[in-house]
Amino acid sequence: MLRQRVLTAIVLLAVLGATVSVQTPWPFMIFLGVACGCAGWEWSRLTRPHANTFAITLGLVLFLLSLFQTQQWLSSATHDGILLNVICLLSALVWVCVIVPTVLRGESHVPARHFGWTLFAPLTLFATWMALASLFLQRGAAYVLTLLILIWIADIAAYFAGRAFGRNKLAPNISPGKTREGAAAGIAGVVIWIVVSAHWPDTFGGVLVSRWTLPGAILCAVFLACLSIIGDLFESLLKRRAGVKDSSSLLPGHGGVYDRIDAVVAVVPVAYLLSESLTW
């Protein structure tokens, strides 16, 4: 299982590296669009377990919408960010004001079928796609990668610290394997990454520090790390309610695409607002 997991991760990283290294942005946009569509299909299967046609349709619409938006951006001399700001703000408000309390309640016994969460899926998934795609076009591959690395560090640090030092359960009703010690390590890892990467040009950490100062950037890093944990726990809650282990089996050893980007979906729209729109 571990070998399969590592091999799949290597292949995904190789594809990601290849798509961001070519001259045209289309390969990376298509890569993001496929991920967005697959995650939409998987999410809908969790919240509408028996509506397979709807899930397929949602995934296909998200993918085609991403291609259409890419064409609009690449064919226009200007980059209108109003829609992007609005959709990211709506997504962020739902995550902070609705999903955080839902996760804290930890009601895993609630029936899986939920129209509201089904409706939220295309909003937050497309907000994530738009934010990553826009950042790639406007700021480049290094910027996007340093933002994604922030999320990966939160996950990896929490996993290994939890296995080594974890004693106190973080959310036993949702995900018994996660610990408070692991969560603290994930937050610390993100803060360290922001402070270190801020010294490199054209990075997410550098922009965050320039806009919010170092203390403000550290507070933003803590907030984003907490959202990363919430994103992971929220998907675990959806899966527990649906009675499944993984969102799908598309990625050998990893489960589904949504299993890999559950934290990305929670973090990226907020990260976009913090680095591109909001300031003090």
N, C-alpha and C positions, 0 to 999 in steps of 0.2 A: 504493500500500500504506500509506504513512504517513497519507494523508488518510483512508482507510478506518479505520485504527487510531484516529486522533484522533476521528472521528465516533462510533465505537462507544464510546469512553471517555466522551465527552460525554453520550451517551444513558444509559450506565450510571450516571454521576454524577447525572444529572437524576432518574433513577428512585430512586436511593438517597436523594437530597435530599428527594424527594416523600414517600417512605415514612416517613422519620423526622420529618417536619414536621407530620403530621396528629395528631389527638387520640388516636385509637385505636392501640394497638401492633400490631394485626393485619397491616396492610400490610407493615411491616418484618419481622415474623415470617414471613410468607409469602415475602417476598423472600429471606430467609435460607434458608428451607426449600427453595425452588426451587434455589438455589445449591448447597445440601447434596446434594439429590437428583441434580442434574446432575453434580456432581463425583463422586459415588458411581458413577454409570453410567460415566463416563469412566475413573475409576481402575480399575474392574473390567475394562474393555476392554483396559487396558494389561497387567494381570496374568493375565487369562484371555481371551486374544485371540479365541477362537472360541465363547465362551459368551455369546452376545448376549442370550438370554432371561434368564440369571442377572443380567447387568449391568442390564437394564431393571428387573427385579424389585427388585434392591438399591436402585436410584435411587428407585423408587416407594415402597418401604418406608421409606427415610430421610425422604422428603418427608412421608408420612403420619404417621410417628412425631413429626416436628417439629410438625405441626398438633395431634396429640394432647397433646404435652407443653405446648404453648402454652395449650390449653384447660384443662389441669390447673392450670397456674400462675395463669391469670387467674380461675379459678373458686374458688381457694383463698385464704383470708385470710392464710395463712402461706406462706413460700417455703422449702421444704426444700432445703438445699444439700448434703446428705450425698452423694447420688448424683452430683451435679455435681462435687464435690471428688474422689470416687473415680475417676470416668471421666476427669477431667482429669489426675489423678495417674498413672493407667495409661498414658494417651496420652503424657504427658511422659517417663515412664520408658522407653518404647519409643523415642521420638525420641532421647533422650540416650544410652541404653545400647546400643541396637541399630542405629538408623539412622545415627547419626554414624559408628560404625566401618564400616558398610556403604559409606557415601559415601567415606570416606577410602580404603578399598580400591579403589574405582573399577572394579569388575569388570563392565564393560559388555558383555562377551561371554557372560555367564550367560543361559540361556534366559529368556524373558519370563514364562512361566507360573510363578507362585509362590503357593502356597496361603496362606502366612503373611502376605504383603503384602495379599492379597485380604481376609483375615480382619481385618487391621488397619484397612482403609479405613473400614468403618462405625463402628468405635470412635473413631478420631481425628476423622472428619468430624462425628460427632454430638457429640463433646466440644467441638469448635469451635462448632457451632451453639448448644449449650446455654450455653457461656460467653458468647458474644456476645448471645444472647437474654436471659440473666439480667442481664448488665451493663446492657443497654438498659432493662430493666424496673426495676432497682434504682437505677441511677445516671444514666440519661438518655442522650440522643443525643450530647451533646457529649463525654461520656466515651468512648463507643464510637468516635466519629469520630477523637478524638485518638489512640486506640490503633491504628486502621487507618492513620492518617496516618504513624505511626511505621514501619509496614511498607512503606508506599508510598515514604517517604523513603529507606529502605534500598535499595530496588530502583532508584529513579530516580537517586540519587547514585552507586550502583555502575555503572549503565549509562553515564551521561555521563562520569564520571571514567575509567572503563575505556576508553571510546572516545578520550578526550583524552590520557590518560597511561599507559594500560595497556601493559606490556611483558612481564610475567611471568605465565604461565598459572596459573590457580588449580587447575583440575581438567581437564587436557587430555583425559583418557580419557572424561569425562562431558560436559563443555560447553566446547569449545575457545575460545569467545568470552569467557568470564569470566576476569578477571585479578585478581591479588592487590591491585593498586593500586585497582581498582574496589571490591573487598571492603573495603579499608581506608577508602575514602571513604564507603561505605555505613554502616560502623560509626560513623565520625565524625559523619555526618549524624544518626544516631539519638541519639547522646549529646547533640548540640547541641539536638535537638528536645525531649528530656526536660528538659534544663536550662531551656530557654526556656518550654516549656508548663507547667512546674511553678509559674510565677508566675500562672497563670490558675486560677480556681476550677473545681471539678468536672471536672478533666482527669485522664487516666491518669498523666501526669507528676507532677501535684500529689499524687496518692494514693501514688505510688511513693516520692516524696521523704519524705512524712509517715510512711510505714511503715518505710523503710530508711535514712533520712537521705540527704543529697546524695551523699556518696561511695558509699554502698550502692546508691543509685538509678542512679548512673553504671555501676557494675559490672553491675547488672541490665540496663541498656540495652545494654551490650556483649554480654552473654549472649544477649539477645533478637535483636540484630542478627546474631549468628553463627547462631542458629537459623533466622533468615530466609533466610540464604544456604544453609544445609543443606536447608531445605524446597525451595528452588528447584533445588538440585543433585539432590536425591532424585527429584523428578519427572523431571528430565532423564535420570537413570539409568534410570528405568522406561521412558521413551519410547525411549531408545537400545536397550534390550534388546528392546522391542517392534518396533523398526524404523519408528517413526513420527515425524513432525515435531511434531505437535500432539496434544493429548489428544482433540480433536474439532474440528469447524468451527462450533460454535454461535455464536461471537462473531467476526464478520468482522474480520479484521486482527489478532486476538488469539489465535485458535485456540479452545480450549475454556474452560469455566468453571474447571476444575482448573488450567489454565495461568495463570489470573489469581489464584487463591487458594492456590497451592502453598506460598507463604511464610506466609500467614495460618493455614493448618492446622497448621503447625509452631509458630508463635509464640503464638497466642491461648490455648490451654490452659495453657501455662506462664505467660503474662502474667496469666491469671486467678489462678493459684495465688500468684504473687508479690504481687499487689495485694489479694487477698481472703482468702487462707488462710495463707500462710507469712509469717513475720516472724522477727526475732531479738530 
